[in-house]
Amino acid sequence: MSPKELLYLEDALGHTKFLFSQCQEACNTLQDGALKKRASQMQDKHRQLYDSFYQTM
């Protein structure tokens, strides 16, 4: 893997981690059940993406 590709993966990891934390915060603050469920689904998806990016490195 080239240094530039590694930088792209590190950038993707950072963005995915940020989005995961935003979804986590939404899950903790939302009162509407449907919105909370959707935020939780998005949180799971970002966790999967993070793990996938991390394994690529």
C-alpha positions in Angstrom: 0.0 0.0 0.0 1.4 3.4 -1.0 1.8 6.2 1.6 -1.0 8.2 -0.2 -3.4 5.2 0.0 -2.6 4.9 3.7 -3.4 8.6 4.2 -6.8 8.1 2.4 -7.6 5.1 4.8 -6.6 7.1 7.8 -8.8 10.0 6.7 -11.7 7.6 6.1 -11.2 6.1 9.5 -11.3 9.5 11.1 -14.5 10.5 9.2 -16.2 7.2 10.0 -15.3 7.5 13.7 -16.7 11.0 13.8 -19.9 10.0 12.2 -20.2 7.0 14.6 -19.8 9.3 17.6 -22.4 11.7 16.2 -24.9 8.9 15.8 -24.1 7.7 19.3 -24.8 11.1 20.6 -28.1 11.2 18.7 -29.1 7.9 20.2 -28.5 9.2 23.7 -30.5 12.4 23.2 -33.3 11.6 20.8 -36.8 11.0 22.3 -38.6 9.8 19.2 -38.4 6.0 19.0 -38.3 5.9 15.2 -35.5 8.5 15.0 -33.6 6.8 17.8 -33.9 3.4 16.0 -32.6 5.0 12.7 -29.7 6.7 14.5 -28.8 3.3 16.0 -28.9 1.6 12.6 -26.6 4.3 11.2 -24.3 3.9 14.2 -24.0 0.2 13.5 -23.3 0.9 9.8 -20.5 3.3 10.7 -19.0 0.8 13.1 -19.0 -1.8 10.3 -17.4 0.7 7.9 -14.8 1.6 10.5 -13.9 -2.1 11.1 -13.7 -2.7 7.4 -11.4 0.3 6.8 -9.3 -0.8 9.8 -8.9 -4.3 8.6 -7.8 -3.0 5.2 -4.8 -1.3 6.8 
